[in-house]
Amino acid sequence: MTPFAIAGVQMYVNALQPNVDGMIQRLDILMARFPWTQMVLFSELAPFGPLDQYALPPQNDALERFQATAAKHRVWLIPGSMFITDPEDGRIYNTSVVINPAGEIIRRYAKMFPFRPYESGIAAGTDFCVFDVPEVGRFGLSICYDMWFPETTRQLTSQGVEVLLHPVLTGTTDRDAELAIARATAAQFQCYVIDVNGLGAGGVGKSCVVDPTSMVLHQSAGQEDMFPIEVDLDMVRRQRETGMKGLGQVLKSFRDRSTDFSVYDRTSGTDEYLKTLGPLAIPQQGTTAGLDTTTPAMRVPYAPSFDGQDSQPGFAHKVPPAFPVEPLPNPSAGTATPVAEPAEAPTPVAKPGVLTGTAGSNTSSG
């Protein structure tokens, strides 16, 4: 068994004032209550809230305070994320850091999939975040909307990641869908998922910890919560070798696949359908986007049904075969044929002390 204790902190996040003091206070309380904790994860944008007007430079006082606190408690610390301005190009990135027990920042990760179109002013990162905890295992980091794209977790787990750390800021009605994705991710990629959401301006809570069999080890509700969970990395290794519950060996099946996916080649034409979708924009009142109420269009290219010809990109010139002509309705359809009623059977005369009915029948309800 390779145990490792990871604690999530689900806390109230203010949007208009810093939350750094509150985070450090909660971390102090957590370590006083659960001194066996080895890693602590806060929610997305917990230090300063969801407004990018509070973006900071890569080196700032908040990070220095988090570094000092991690060293004080000798824990690995991922203090959620914060908006960081790149000094070279001036763009703002939703950035998380990984601080080791010595108080050193060993990794920085910029969210790959900002929640566009709602986070339209935030730049997307391009580098993956993988790091090792010595003598324990390999960890990976993704932020909120990243997990909706399984390619991100595929890349991490293909590099050996066994625990996916996932800070979240979800305050919308799709949180339940996100929880379903967390469970599916754990099963698909045979890893632990530590999913930490905030409260207030930081989300609606419902943080969770999921093991590699998709079992939910902990589910927070809608109030503040700190939840240390001891994970077992040997469980991940065993399952990846023998399959979930001795069944699906999905990582090895993907490794041994016979198909490469042309959709990832932007020049293949496989994704022509995606180009027919409208712009990535926030819906407006009364929008009819996606609904053609006048002339229904053939959006999906017609795929030939015979061998020896490939489906070609294009829409207007591809016409599917017509539906076969429907047969004429049966003239007698809907008309019932009269059926003669059976003659009424005579009622036998009952004799005192003699039961009538089928011999041997059991009429007891007990």
C-alpha positions, 0 to 999 in steps of 0.5 A: 500500500502506498498511502498519501493524505490529500485535503481539499478546502471548500471555502467561501470566496469573496469577489471584491477583497482578497481571500489570502488571509482566510486561506492561510487561517483555514490551512492552519486550522486544517493542520491543527485538526488533521496533522497527518495531511500531506497535500492541500488543495484549494478551489480555482481563483480562491485567493482573489476571486473571479475578477481578472481586474485583480490580476497580479505579476508572476512574483507577488506577495500572496505567493510568497505567503503561501510558500512560507505557509507550506514550509511551516506545515511541511505540506504540498500546497496548491492554493487554487489559482489566480489571474497572472499577467505575463510580463512579456505579452501582457496577456492574463492567464488563469494560473495555478502553482505547485508548492513543495514542503520546502516552500518552493514553487516547482510547477506553474500551470495555466488553464488550457480551456478558459470558460469561453465565451464567458472568459473571453479575456483570458489567454489559454495555456499550452503546457501540461502540469505533471510532477512527482511526489518522491516515494509516493507517485505522479500527480497532474493538475488541470483547472475546471473546464479543462476536464470537460475535454478528455484529451487533457486527462489523456495526455496527463495519464499517458505520462503516468499521472495517478492522481488528478488535482482539479481546482474548480470554480463552478457557480452555475447549474452545470455543477451536477454535469461536472460531477458526472464528468469527474466520476467518468474521468476517474473510471476512464483514466483509472486515476483518483480525481480530487475536485475542489469547488468554492462557495459564494463568488467561488462556486456552489460547493459540492466538492468531491473525491473519486477513486479509480473505480468511480466510487465517490469517497467524499461529497461536500454539500453547500457549506464550508468543508475541509476533507482530508482523504488518504488515497492509495496509489497501489490501487491505481497501479493494480487496477491499470494492470488487471482492470477495474474490478478485474475488467476494463484495462482501458489505458492498455487498450488505448495503447494497443489501439489499431486506429489513430484519430484523424480528427486531431489532424486539423487538415484532414477534413474530418472536422468539417461539421464543426466548422458549420457551427456558429461562433463561440459567443454568449447567447442573447435573448430570443436567440434561434441559433442552431434552429433553422425554421425556414429551410432545414439544412443538411449539416452532416455530410452524407456518408456513402453506404457502399465500399470503395468510396470515402465520404468527402467533406462538403454539404450542399452537393451531398444529397442523401438517397430519398426515403422509399415510397410508403405503401398505400394504407390498408383499406381495412385498417382501423376497422374491427371485424365483429367477433361472435360472443361465446355462448354463456355457460350454464351456472351449475346448481350448488349443492350444500357442502360441495365446492364448485369450480376447477378441481385442484385449484388453490384459491388461498391468498396465503 
